[in-house]
């Protein structure tokens, strides 16, 4: 750019494009190689069970169990290149069957697990479309499940236990073969199966291990469901690659008794754990009597949903007395189409929050090794640093595409970059995730991210953030803003007045309709996120009443 001698130089802001460090090439390139490495690990590796009954398995014992599952799958016709659905709870059976499917050379397809036996058949019927898309050769599940229903939905045999004795050989898949169909949450539409190769999954896990300096001295403690990417990749596979033990709890145990997660971390000297933002916020409110020592906890990842500054501050304020290190809680950003992690906050390089239009947005960190992140402006060009736009990701851990959905795959991966569907800002190499591109709400010319409204509404009635949904519905006089809130049984006030007042005071937003709901009425994805579009369709008539 040329300037006259009389005019000051104009400095353009740099482009919103940042790269992670080079990825260390050492390490397994297939999940099979990583699993086989368990055989030489000393001591107990996998710990399962709740407060009363626990079980521990050494790496060699777990590998032997996986080979028995491999034999059972071979017996019903599973061969290399097939797909095996897993519909099982957190525990050694899931881990054994998951590893067994990979040792058989098949791609694993984890499916969501019903919260109770009473809910099983309804939940399975909802999984029918996923099973048809996945076209599985076999389904692995628990013996008490409605097996005939499951077999009919999948058009495949159902396996409920491993073989008594293992025989046959382990597969030796290529790094490019499919290891996993990871069904996305479907919060913006129908779930799709992200097809992930052995190389993609291995690349992501090795990058996470490198970014967090994970190793044999670490101890993992996870309650996250193993059918979800954060639980499977971060909670289970990271320990496999980094050779440290992991303690598995169940999602149900956490939801009923949140403090038990902290108790287990304190008991076993846990150093690595992850959870969505709602869980950290829940613990800050519902663990008043916890007295354990959390001083060894060095990495606590906050991701899978928008991260809020108030959550981070509340957790630190509550558990500082338990010696929770100030550098432990770290926002992260990832998505199933990139296997899992894309960015991770490093407390060694503190940065300020981004002042968005309505709230402070904490940094989700810089790209992990081998990952590029950029922001695309409205015209399709790379944005300038500090400008909001669409987040795109490029890495060696990207999916091959959506399974048997060429059109969606081409739309999601233009030019080798992943269209995340999220909005964000890059500043000084740090990513700030500000919202979802397709869920923006507009009132009186001002744009709002739904979860900003949902957080204020939920707080006003002491509800969980996942128990509120903001959406617009069309009417004869234009769109109306609707706020649906699942009201906790113990709330005694005027829900409509509280919600309207909170949104007006906090954000200057006037809600047209407030819909009080019973807990559980909002439609959700398998990972617990509210399906706002489906909620709008289901609740439109009630909003018009």
N, C-alpha and C positions, 0 to 999 in steps of 0.2 A: 504494500500500500504506500503510495507516494503522498508526502505532505509538503506544503509550502514552508519556507523558513519561518514565516510569521505564525504558523498554526502549530499547536501541540500535536505530538504523535498520538494516533488512535490505536489502542491495543485491543484486538479482538479477543474475546474469551475463547479458551481452547474448546475443542470438540468434546462432546460428552461420550467418551470412549475410553475404557480402561481395561488393562490386562492383568491377570494374575501372574505369579512367579512361574518359572518353568517347572514342569512336573518331573519329579525324580523317576527315571525310567525303570528302576529296580522294583521288583514285586510281581505277584502273579497276574497273568493276563486272562485267566479264566477262573470262575468261581470254583470249578472242580479242583484245580490246583490248590486254591486257598483252603478248601475243605479238607483235602488230603493232608495238609500241613497240620491239622489238629492232632494227628496221631502221635506226634512227638512232643506235644505240650505237657509240661509237668503239672501235677496236681489237678484239682477239680476245675473245670472250665465253665460248665453250664449249671446254674443254680435255679431251681424252680420251686413254686409252692408259696403258700401264704403264711399267715401267722402261726398256724398250728402244725402243718405238715409240709416238710420241705425235702427236696431231693437234689443231689448233686451228681454230676457225671463228669468223668475225666474225658479229655479229648478222644482218646482211643475208644472209650465206651460209646461215646456219641457217634463216632465213625462206624462202629460195629452196628449200632442201631440204624443208622442211615442205610447201610448195605442190606439190612433185613427189609427195610421199606423198599429199596431198589428191587430186591427179589420179588416182593409182593406185587409191585407195579409191572415187572416183566411178566409175571404169571397171568395178568389180565390183558396182555398184549401191548403194553407200552414199549415203544422203541425210540431210538434217537430221532429227534426232530418233532416228536409228538408234544402235546401240551397236557399238563396235569393240573387240575384245579385243587386247591387246598381250602377247605372250609372247616377250620379248626380253631380252638382258642389258643391263647398264649400258653406255651408249655413244651415239654420235651417231645411230645408226639408231633407237634407242628414242626419243630426244628428238625427232628429226625426225618419226617416225611418230605420237608422242603429240600434238605440235603440229599435224600434218597432219590427224589425226582431228578435233581441235577446229575447225580451219579449214574442215573439211567440214560442220560443224554437228552432228557426232555426239558421243555421250558415250563417253569412253575407259574401258576396263575393263582395268586392269593385272593381269596374272596372274603367279604366282610362276614363277621361271626355274630349270630343273634345274641342279644343280651340275656335271654333266658330260654328255657325249653318251651315255655308257653308261646314265645314269640317266633319259634323256629320256622314253622311252616309258612307264615306270612312273609318272613324275611327271605326265605328261600324262593318263594314265588317272585319276589322283587328282583332276585338275582337271575331269573330266567333269561332276560335279554343278554346279559353278560356271558352266560354259559353258551348261548347260541352263537354269539360273535366269536368267542374263544375257540369253539369247535374242539373241545377237549377229548382226549382218548380215555381218561379216567378221572374220577373224583375221589379225593381222600377226605374222610370226615369221621365224626365220632359215632359209635355204635347206636346211641340212643336217638340220633337224628331220624327224621322221616325219610328213610333210605329210598323207598319206592318213588316218592315225589322227586327226590334229587336225581335218581337215575333217569326218570322220564324227562326232567328238564334238561339234563345234560346229554341225553341219548348216549350214555356211556356207563360202564360198570362202576360200582362204588366200592372202595376199599376202606376197611375200618380198622385194620391192624396189620403190623408188619409180619413177614414170614417168620417161622420158628427158627430157621437156619438160613444164613445167607449163602448164596452160591451165584456163580456168574462173575462177570468182569465189570469193572467201572468203565464208564464211557470216557473218551478223550476228545471232547468237543473242541472245535476250532474257536479262536477268540471272536470270530465274526458270527458264530451261530447264536441263535436266540436263547437267552438264559431266563428271561422273565417277561411276562405280560403284566404291566403295572397299570391297573385301571385307574384313570384319573377320577377326581372326586365328582366331577359333573356338576359343580356349583353353577355353571353357566349353561348347562344343557345336558344331553345324554352322556353318560360315561363312555370313554374310549380307552382301548387297551394300548398303552404306549409300549411298543416292541423294543426291548432293550437287549443288546448283545452282551455276551460275556465280557468283551473288551470294554464296552461302555460302563457296565456296572463296576468292573475292576478299576477302571480309570477314575471313576467318581470316588470310590472308597479309598483308593490310594491317595487321591488329592486331599480328602478329608483328614486322613491319617497324617499326611505331611503338614497340613495347615494347622492342626491342633497338637502336633508333636505327640501323638498317641503311641503307647508302647506297653510292654509287658508289666510295667509297674502300675498301670491304671486298673481301675475296677469300674465296670459299668453297672448301672441300676436302671432298668426301664420297665414302665408299665404300658407303654404305647402299644397299640394293636399291631401284630406282626403282618396283618394284611395291608397296612398303610406304609407308604414309603419311608416316613420318618422312623417308624418302629423297626421295619425290616432292614433297611440299609444302614441307618444310623445306630439303632439299638442292637442289632444282631450281627450284621456283616462287618461293621467296623471292628468289633472285638475279634472276629475271625482273622481279619487281615493283620491287625496289630498285636495279636496273641495275648489279649488280656481277658480275664474272666468276666462273665456277665450274669447278673441276677435278674430274672424275669418275674415281674408281677403281672396281674391282669388289669385291663382297663376298668372292669367292674369293681375291683378292690379299691382302686384309686378313687373312683367316683363316690363310693360309699364311705371310704375312710381315707381322705386325701393325705393326712399326716403319716400314714403308714409308709408312704414312699420315702418321706424324709427320715422316718425311723430306720428303714432298711439302709439308706445311705449312711446314716450315722453308725449303725451296727457293723457294717462291713467295710467301712472306710471308703465309700464310693467316691470316685474322682470325676466320672463322666456321666452325664444324664441330659436328657432333652425333653421338652414338652411344649405344647402350644401356649400362646399368651394367656388363655383363659385359666390354665392350670396354675401358673405362677401367681396369678391374681387371686385365684380361689384359695391357695395355700396361705397367702398373706392375710386372708380374712378368717379361715377356718382351721387354723392350727394354733389356737391361743395357748395351749398347755404344753406344746412341744419343748423339750429341754435338751435334746441331743446335741452332740458336737458335730458341726458341719465344716470343720476347718480343713479337711482334706479335699473337699469338693473344689476342683479347679476349673471345670468346664460345665456350664449349664446353658444349653442352647435354647433360645426362645424363637420359635419359628412356626411355620405351617399356617399362620394367619397373621393379620396385622399386629405389629408390636407397638405397644403403647408406653410412653414415658411414665405414666402414672403407675403402670404395672411394675416396671423395673424399680421405681422409687419405693413403692409399697413393700415389695419383697425384701429389698435391702434394709429398709427401716425395721421390718418385723424381725428378721433373722440375723441382724448384726450381733445381737446378744448371744446367738448360737455360734458365733465365730465364722459366719458365712463370709468368705472373702469378697471384698468389694469388686474384684476383677473377674469373678466367676460367671456371672450372668451375661450372656452374649447374644444379641440379636443375630439372626441368620436369615437368608433368603434362598429358597430352592423350590423345585417343582418336579413332579413325576417325570415329565418329558425330558428333564436333564438328569435322570436317575434320582437325584436328590439335591445336594447343596450346590449353590452357585456363588454366594458370597457369605462372608463370616466376619463379624466385628472382632477386632483385636484390641483389647483394652490397653495394650502397651502403647497404642497410638490414639489417645482419646481425641474425639472430635465433637464439635457442638451439634445439637439437634438442628434439623431443618425447620424453619418457621413456615409451615404451610398456611393456607388461608384460614383454617379453623383450629389447627392443633400443632403441637410440636411432634415432629416425626423423628424418632431415633435412627441413627445410622444402622443399616444392616451390614455394613462392612465393605471390604474390598473383595474382589474375586479371589477364590481359592486357586491353587496352582492349576494351570492349564485352561483357565476359563477367561473368556472375553465378555464384557458387558458394554452395551451402548444404548443410548436413548435416541429414539427416532421421533422427529418433529412431525407436525401435521402434514407437511408437504412430502413426506417420505425421505427427507434428508436427515443426516445425523444432526441432532440438536446441539446447541451450545451448552457448555457447563452451566448448571444452575437453572436451566429451563426444563419444565415438566414435559414428558412425552412417553411414548411406548417403550417398555423395556424389552430389549432383545439380548439373547444369550447365545454364545457359540463355544463349544468345547468338545473334547473327545468322549464325553459321557452323554451326548445327546441320543435320543431314541432314533431308531431307523425310520420310524414313522408310526402312525396309528395302524394297528393290525387290520389288514384287509379293508382299509379306507383310504384309497389313493387321493381322493379330492381333499379330504381333511388334512392328510399328510403334506400335500403340496402347499396348502394354505398356511400350515403351521411352521414350515421350514423353508421359507423363501431364501434362496441363495446360500443355504447352509446355516442360516441364523434361525433360532427359535423365537417365534412370536409368542411371548408369554401371556399376552392379554392384560398385563399389569402396567400401571402408570408409575413413573418414578422420576427421580432427579439424581444426576451425578454431580458431586462436588468434591474436589480434592481427592479424586479416586475412590470416594465412598458412595455407595448406593443408598438412596432414601426411597423406600417404596411408599407411594402416596395413595394408591387405590387400584381399582379394577376399571379398565377402560370401558367395558360394556355395561357397567352398573351405575354410572354417574346419574345423579338426580339433579334436576334444574327447577329452582323455584324463584320466581320473580327475577329471572336473568342470572341468578347465582348458582354455580355448580357445587354440589355436595357429594362426598363419598358416603355411601349408605352406612358404613360401620361407625362413622363419626356420630350420626344421628342415633344409631343403635346403642352405642356406648352410653350416651346421655340418657336415653330412655330406660335402658336396663338399670343403670345406677339409681334412677329416681324411684324405682320400686324394689330395689335390692334383688334384681334378677341377674342371671348369668348373661354375659354378652352374647353367647350363642342362643339365647332365648328371646332375641328381638330381631325383627326384620322390617326394614324400611323399603317401600316400593311405591311406584306411581301406577294409578289405574286411570284409564280413559273414561270420560263422562261427557254428557251433552254440552257442558260448559267448559270443556278442557280437562287436562289431567289434574288429579287430586293426589296429594301426598298422604300415604297411609302408613301408620306405625302400628305393627302388631307386636304384642309383648306377652310372653308367657309369665304369668304372675305367680310368684311363690305362694304356697298355701298360707304362710304366716303373715302375709302383707295385709294390713287392715285399713289403709287409706283409700282415698278416691283415686283410682288408677288413671282415669282420663285426665283429671286435673293435675296430678303429679307429672305425668308424661308431657302434657302440653306445656306446663310451666317450666319444666327442665329444659326442653328444647328451645323455648323462646328465650330463656335466660342465658343458656350456654352458647347457643348458636344463632339466635335471632330468627329461628325457623318457626313458622306457624303450620302446625299439622292439621290437615283437614279431617282426618278420621283416626281415632285411636281404637284399636281392637284388643281388649284384654282376652288372653287365651289361657287354657289350662297347660301345665307343663307337658311337653311332648307333642303338642298339636302342630307345631311348625314342621314342614317337610325338610329333611336333612339328607346330606350325602352320606356315604359310608364312613367318612372321616368326621362326621358331626357338624359340617358346615351347613348353614341354612341355604336352601334352594330358594332364592328370592323370586325367581320367575314362576316357579311352581306355587309358591305361597301366594303370589298375586292372583294366579288363576283360581286357586282353591278358595281364596277369601274374598274374591271380588263381589259376590252376592251379599256377603255379610257387610262389606264396606258400603254397599249401596243402600242397605236397609235403614 
